[in-house]
Amino acid sequence: MRLPGILIVMTVLAAAAAFAADVPRPSPDFVITMLDGKKVNVAEYRGKVVALEILLTGCPHCQQASRTLSKLYQEYRPKGLQALGAAMNPDARENIPRFISENNVNFPVGIVSRDAAYAYLQQSIMAPLQMPQLVFIDRKGVIRGQYGGTSPFFQDEEKNMRAMIEKLLNESAPSESTTKKRSK
């Protein structure tokens, strides 16, 4: 009698593993369209530590994560942190100004398509995406952490964000010769 239950659990775990993103992995190009029409590619920030929040403007968990990230951005920006937001809800263009104002967001927030977000996060469009999604990219352009809204990471989000940011900031930046080799 217990065997079918175990099979169900194993099937669910296998499916979850199939939808899990590879970390670490090189950060692919990810273009965010700002409200003024400017296109920002996450890759432009190589040499900095990037904290990228993919969000829904009406999501309370996203709003809380943005407030926390804004606090940490204020503190760590001078040390090389760049925070970015990418809203993927259909009405993002209309809602981003209010989202920024009401949550005291101090970092750039723009718009991405649902498909682009799923592709960047290495998530199947068949799997529900738990929001927000936080992605931490090191100075060399490698995704070193990716956390979805139901992750234990969010149970003490400020402490965990701070630990990840400090860890990545304390690592050395890529040398100029390494950067030149990559661009050739």
Secondary structure, 3 states (H helix, E strand, C coil): CHHHHHHHHHHHHHHHHHHCCCCCEECCCCEEECCCCCEEEHHHHCCCEEEEEEECCCCHHHHHHHHHHHHHHHHHHHHCEEEEEEECCCCHHHHHHHHHHHCCCCCCEEECCHHHHHHHCCCCCCCCCCCCEEEEECCCCEEEEEEECCCHHHHHHHHHHHHHHHHHHHCCCCCHHHHHHHHC
